[in-house]
């Protein structure tokens, strides 16, 4: 009977969630971003590690910019398929943007790209010296000369913005998952202990919560980051260690109400241990508000990471981060190329808004009063 009732309540909540248009749309948007993060290097035009292929001659170009690219093969590295798929390829060719090219029987003449309407100095390349192992200029034209289109333009170093945006999704989603996981583990544990045992245990944990709560989040994250060092995982841990207080306060309040109910009293009468009562009987019945606050924390973690990257203590270059991309290009807003900062800003806004809308939809769906 209890199982059927539980399944029925879950189905009702799911049906209510499905009726929320913005919640469902946001959910599928987050799923889409998740798949983009997993397959980032497979779909990114620049599949080198961190999309760090630089072309200074074509820096800060508008979205949709196209140019011919001459590639020179270099020594191949021994990199397995798994590493290439998840971490990108090592740079295997030197690329030169060119405005035009011609070739004779034994020489290739190219004019490097130096700007629209500006002719660069002609450079010459020979088949035997510069393209070893290639039999004809037709093969060179087919394999090493191609037109590249930068759909979101290029950044100030001439790197493909679209590729760096796609790979940057990994940072935002990773910081959300890791930070929320850490906050749930610490927050649920301390909140459940404080609410269940009460007394001096509750006072001690509440003192810790209030002290942590009184410190500004960004200031605390900066302090923890400086203590642990700059880096990828240090930021994840620092953000997670600052978000557990909200979870702990919610869990504590819920446990204080639930522990007085009849089924908890019955569990105590049957001789169940306190750990089992908390784990098996109390936490499953207070999980709804925790899910809602986790969605909000996910959005907050993305914002905090972006702020840290903007300040220069988040993900370190050349790792692409949306906050770091805004930091690199915010001055371009007044230099006539605002899209360099607006594009990552819109990406942050859309992902944060998606998680907030999901949280609102879950709150409405799990509201027992309706």
N, C-alpha and C positions, 0 to 999 in steps of 0.2 A: 504493500500500500504506500509506504513512504517513498519507495523507488519510483512508483508510478506518479505520485504527486510531484516529486522532484523533476522527473522528466517532463511532466505537464507544465510546470513553472518555467523550465528552461525553454520549452517550445513556445510558450506565450511570450517570453522575453525576446526570443529570436524573431517571432512574427512582428512584434512591435518595432524591433530594430529594422527589419526589412521595409517597414512602412515609412521610415525616416529617409527621405530622398538624399539629403546632404550627408547623412551618416553613411549610407551605402556607397554613395559616390566617393566619399573620402576614403572609405575602406578599400575600394578597388584601386584608387589612386595610390595608396600606400603599398598595396600588393604589387602594382605596376612598378613603383620605385624600387621595391625589394628585388624584383627580377632584373631590373636594370643594374642594380648594385652587384648582383651575383654574376651577370653576364656582361659586366662593364667593358672588359677588354675585348670581348668577342664582338661587340657592336660599335665600339669607339673607332673612329677613323684612324686615330693615332694609338696603336696598341703597344707602344713602348712603355716601359715601367714609369708610372706616374704621369704618362702622356707628356714627357719632358723633352720631346723633339723640338729644338729651338731653330727659328729662322729669323734672325734679327732684321733681315732686309724687308720682311713683310710684317713688322710688328704693328699692332693696333689697327688692323684692317677691319672694315665694316663686315657685318654678317652677309654671307653669300659671296665673298671674295674668292676668285679663282685665279690660279697661276700655274704655269708649267713647272714641273719639278724634275730635276736631274738627280738621280740617285747613284752613288758609288758604292759598290759592295765592299764590305770590310770583312775581317776574319770572323767566321761564325763561331758562336759560343755553344757549349754543350748544355742545353737547357731542355728539360723534359716538358712534356705536354701539360702536365698538371701545373707546373710552375708558370708556364706561359699563360694558361687560361686564367689563373687566379691572381697572378702578380705581374703580368705583362711580359713582353719580350725585351731582352736587352737590345740596345740600339745596334742594328746590324747593317746600317747603311748611312753614309753621309749625304745629306740632301742639300741641293742648291736651287733656290728659285731662279728661273730664267725667263726672260721676256721673249727671246727668239733663239732659233738654232738652225744650222745647216750643216751638211757633212759632204765631204768629197770621198775619194776612194780610200784615203788613209787618215783623214783628219776630221774631227768634229769641231765646229765653230759655234760657240754659244755666247750670248750676251746676258750676263746676270741681271736679275731684276733689281733695280735701284729706286723704283718709284714710277708712278704713272706719268708717261710722257718723257721719261728720262732714259737715255740710252747709256748702258754700262759699257765698260771696256770689254772687247771681245777676248774670250779665252779659247784656247785650243786644247784638244785632247786626242790622243792616238789610241787606236784599237788595241795594239799589242801592249802598250804601257799601262793604260788606265783601265782597260776592261779585259783582263786576262781570262782566257777560257771562252770568250765570246767570239763567234765566227764571223759575224757581219754587222754592219751598222743597222740593218733591219732588226736584228735581234736586240741591239741596244735600244732602238726606238721603241720596241715592243715591251721590253722588260724594265728599262731604267729611265724612260722618259714618259711621264704621265701628267695629266692635268688634275690638280687637287683643288677641291672646293671646300672652303671653311664656312660651314653653314651658320655658325654663330660668331664668325670672325676670328681674329687672333688677339692674344693678350700682348702686353708690352715687351715680351720676349719672343714674340712670333710663334707661340705655341697654340695649338688648336683649342679654342674655348669649349667647343662641344665635347671633346674627349675629356677635358679636365672637369667639366661639369658632371659628366657621367660617372667618372671615377670618384668625384667628390661626394656623390651620394653615399658611398660606402662609409665615409667618415661620419656623416650625420646620422645614418641609421645605426651604425655600430655604437656611437656614443649613447644613443637612446637606449639600445638594448642592454648594454653593459651597465650603464648608470641606473636604469630602472631595476635591473636584476640585483645589483648591490643594495639599492635602497629598499627593495622588498625583503631581502634576506635580513638585513639589520633592523629595518622598521617593524616588520611583522614579529620578529623574535623579541625585541625589547618592548614593543607595545603590548604584545600578548602577555609577557611576564609581568609587566607593570599592572595591567588591568586585572589579571587573574589573581595575583598574590596580594596586591594592595599594600598598605602599611608602609614600612620603611623602604621596602624594595621599590614601591611605586614612587615614593618621595625622591629616592636616589636617581631613578631613571628620569623622572620629570625634571629634576635639577639639571641633568645632562642635556635633556631636550631643550629646556629653556635657555641654557647657555649657548648651545649650538644655534638655536633659533634667533638669538639676539645679534649674532654676527651676520653682517651682510653676505649674501650668498657668493657674489662675485669676489669679494675680499677674501672669504674663506677658501674659495677655489684657488685663487692666486697664491695664497699662503701655502696650501697643500702642494700645489704644482711646483712652487719654488723649492719646497722641502724634498719632494720626490725627484725633481729634475724635469726639464722640458722633454716632451716626447708624446708619442701616440697613446700608450697605455697609461701613462701617468695622468693625463687629462681625464681619461675614462674613470679611473679610480677616484680622482679628486672630485669630479662632478657627482659620482655615486655616493660618496661620503658626505655630501652636503644635502642630499635630498631625502634621507631616511627619516628626518624629523617629522615631516608631514604625514608620512605613512604611519609612523609610530603613534602620533597623536590620534589619528583616525582609528587605528586598530585598538588602542587602549580604550577609547570611549565605547567602541562596539563591544569589546570583551566585557567591560564592566556591566553592560546591560544584559548580555547573553548569559553570563555565568549565573545569574539569578533565576534562570528559567528552569522548568521542571525536569527537562531531559538531562541537564547538567547535574542536577541534584541526584537523579536516578543513577547516572553514571558513577558518581561518587559513592553512592550506596552499594553499588555492585563491586566496589573495590578497585575500579580502574585507576591507573596512575595519573598524576596530574599532567604528565607529558602527553599521554594518550588522549586525555580529555581535551586538552588544548589542540592537539594535532588533528584528531579524528572527529571531534564533535563541535568545537567552537569555531576554529578557523574556516572550515567549509561553509559555515553559516554567516560569515561576515565578509566573504570574498567580494561581494558585489561592489561596495564602496571602494575597496582596494583596487579593483579593476579600473574604476572611473578615475581615481587619483593617479594611477599608473599612466593612463593616457595623457593626463595633464603634465606629469613629470617627464614623459617622453618628449613632449613639445618643449618644455623648459630646458631639458638637457641639450637639445639642438641649438636653442638660443644661447645658452651659456657657452657651449663649444664655439659657436660662431663669434661670440664676443671675445673669448680667449684667443682665438686665431687672429682676430682683428688687432688685438693688443700685442700679438707676437709671441704668446706663450702657449699656444695651442699646438696643433699639428704643424711640424716644422717642414720648411721647403726641402726638397721639391714636391712633397706630398700635397696633392691638390685638396684644398678645403675651401668651402664656399665663403667662410668668414675671412680666410686668408686672401682669397681672390678680391673681395671687397677692399681689404686693406691695401692691396697692391695697386688698385685702380680707382679709389675714391676721388683722387685729385683730378681724374680724367672727366669728372662730371662737369667741371667748368672749362675743360679744354676741348669741348665739342664732341667727345666720345663717351657719353654717359652710360651707354649700354654695357660697357666693360664692368661697371659696378652694379648696374640695375639688374642684369641677367642673374647673377648669383643671389642678389637681394630678393628678387621675385621667387627664386627657387626655395630659399629659406622660408619666406613668407607662406608659400603654398604648402610646404610640408608641415610647418607648424600649425597652420590653419586646419589641415586635414586631420591631424591628431586631436586638435581641440574639438572639431566637429564630431569626431568619433567618440570622444569622451562625453560630449553633450548627449549624443544619441544613446550611448550606453547608460547614462544617468537616467534618461527618460524610460528606457526599456526595462531597467532593473528597479524602477521605483515601485515598491510594494503597494503604495497608496492607489495606484492606477491599475 
